[in-house]
Amino acid sequence: MDKLVELAKVLRSKNSGPFSITLDILFKDYPGYKRVVDSNKITVKSVAELYRLDEKDITELVFFDKGLGIKITFNRRISSGTAGDRDVYGAQQHAPLFDILIP
């Protein structure tokens, strides 16, 4: 088993508007991408559990074969820039993905 962070070329997060965050997982080659997709470790349910969200808060989960990437978008608990927001740009939200184990 390998950690997702070891298989992905890029793991990043960013705002996708003031009310949601997008996670991008990008790969350097098709075999690595396909291994992660086929593992079924990246699902609405698994992302919701990892980020302690309701499944309905995951608004997008896209596997983009041609781009060797996975895109996940979820609703923020509070909007960007609101009092109490600890990551205005949404740029520090990808770390929980690092340790997902891929067979």
QUIMO-V795106 format. One record per residue. N is the residue number from 0. RES is the residue in one small letter. NEAR is the number of other C-alpha atoms within 10 Angstrom. D_FIRST is the distance of its C-alpha to the first C-alpha in Angstrom with 2 decimals. Layout:
# QUIMO-V795106
N,RES,NEAR,D_FIRST
N,RES,NEAR,D_FIRST
This chain:
# QUIMO-V795106
0,m,7,0.00
1,d,11,3.77
2,k,14,6.88
3,l,20,9.45
4,v,18,11.89
5,e,13,10.31
6,l,21,10.50
7,a,20,13.84
8,k,15,17.10
9,v,14,18.91
10,l,20,18.33
11,r,17,21.80
12,s,21,24.15
13,k,19,27.88
14,n,22,30.79
15,s,16,31.73
16,g,14,35.13
17,p,16,36.21
18,f,13,34.74
19,s,20,31.18
20,i,24,28.07
21,t,24,25.89
22,l,23,22.25
23,d,18,21.29
24,i,22,17.90
25,l,20,18.73
26,f,20,17.02
27,k,14,18.56
28,d,14,18.02
29,y,14,17.93
30,p,12,14.92
31,g,17,12.63
32,y,23,14.71
33,k,15,14.73
34,r,13,11.00
35,v,21,11.04
36,v,17,14.35
37,d,11,13.56
38,s,11,10.68
39,n,11,13.68
40,k,16,12.05
41,i,18,14.94
42,t,15,18.09
43,v,20,21.40
44,k,14,20.70
45,s,15,17.36
46,v,21,18.97
47,a,16,22.11
48,e,12,20.46
49,l,12,18.59
50,y,14,21.92
51,r,9,24.11
52,l,18,26.06
53,d,14,27.75
54,e,15,26.28
55,k,12,29.63
56,d,15,29.00
57,i,22,26.26
58,t,14,28.72
59,e,14,26.60
60,l,17,23.21
61,v,12,23.47
62,f,17,21.20
63,f,12,23.18
64,d,12,22.33
65,k,7,25.09
66,g,13,24.08
67,l,18,20.31
68,g,23,20.08
69,i,20,19.59
70,k,16,22.41
71,i,20,22.65
72,t,21,26.02
73,f,25,27.07
74,n,21,30.35
75,r,20,30.97
76,r,11,32.31
77,i,14,35.21
78,s,17,36.41
79,s,20,35.87
80,g,12,38.52
81,t,10,39.70
82,a,8,40.55
83,g,10,37.46
84,d,14,35.06
85,r,12,32.83
86,d,13,31.35
87,v,15,34.16
88,y,17,32.24
89,g,22,28.99
90,a,15,27.28
91,q,13,25.21
92,q,18,23.51
93,h,18,20.18
94,a,13,18.59
95,p,12,17.23
96,l,19,14.87
97,f,14,13.16
98,d,12,10.82
99,i,17,9.72
100,l,15,6.08
101,i,19,5.41
102,p,13,4.45
